[in-house]
Amino acid sequence: MAELLQFCERGGVDRALAVDSIDGAFGRIAASKRQQLLDRDTEPRFTLDALLKDLLLAREAARSLQVDMPMLETVLPPIEHASAEGLGDRDYIVVAVEPVAIGP
């Protein structure tokens, strides 16, 4: 959360708007993925490769704003690994439901 807020503030986004947006997004994501996670359903709603593209763009934007994003840097390797293993066309929750997706 701290990384996202710092990123938004450096980008000129009002703090209250950033908090409201982050809160709303996390709530919607958790609610929409609940059944998929329970069912281990990785049919794509938002693909792993689409998430990887967005994360790489976020890293590029953070670097341009000179914002350290250690959580992003921690999340990227397993996402990149899963994509390299051919899981990019599956829903991004594949990294949560298939241990092989995140690597050794």
N, C-alpha and C positions, 0 to 999 in steps of 0.2 A: 504494500500500500504506500509506503514511504517513497519508493522509487517512482511510482505513478504520479504521486502528488508533486514531487520535485520536478519531474519531467513536464507536467502540465504547467506548473508555476513558471518554469524557465521559458516555456513556450508562450506565456502571456495569458493563460487561461485562469479565469477567476477561481479562487480556491473553493468557494461554495459550489460553484457549477461543477468543478472537477470531482468533489466529494459526492455530490448527488449523482453524477454520471457513473462513477465507479460503483457506488452502492447499487444503483439500478441494474447495471450490467452484470455484476456478480450474482445478484438475486435471480435475474432472468436465466443466466447460464446454469446455475445450480438447479433451478426448477426444470428447465428444459432437458437437462442431461440425466436427471435422476433415474428415470425408467430405463434409458439406454444403459446406464451403468449397472443397474440391477440385472438386466437381461443380457449383459455383455454383448450388446448390439452395436457393431461398428459400421453398419451401413451409413454411408456418408450423408450428413446434414451440412457439415463444414469439414472439408478434408484436411488431413494432416499437412499436405503440401500447401494448402491455402494458409493455414496457420503459420507454417514455416516462413512463407513469403512475408506475412504480416510481421512476424517477430524480427526478421532480418531488416525490414524497413524501419521498425521501431528502434532497433539497435543503431542503424545509420542516423536516424533522427536524433537519438540520445547523444550520439557522438558529436553531431553538429552543434548541439546545445551544451556540450561538455558536461553531461550528466552521467555519473557512474550508475550502472544498472547491474549489480552483481547477481540479483535473482534472475534476470533475463539471461545473463551469461551462464548461469547454472542450468537453466531450462533448455537452452538451445542444443547442447550436445545430444541428449536423448531424443529430441525431436529430429535432429539431423540424422541420427543413427537409424531411427525407425523409417524415415523417408528413404535412406540409402538401402534399407532392407526390403524395399518394395511395398511399404505400407502407406505410401503417400496418398493413394486414392481412397483410403478408408477414413472414417470419421476420426478426428483428432483424439477422441477418447481411447483409441486403440492403445495408447501408451499407458493408460490406467487399467485396462482390462487384459492385456496380453503382456506378461513380463518379458517375453522374448523381444518385444518391440523396443525396450529401452537399452538393451545390450547387457554385457556382462557386469 
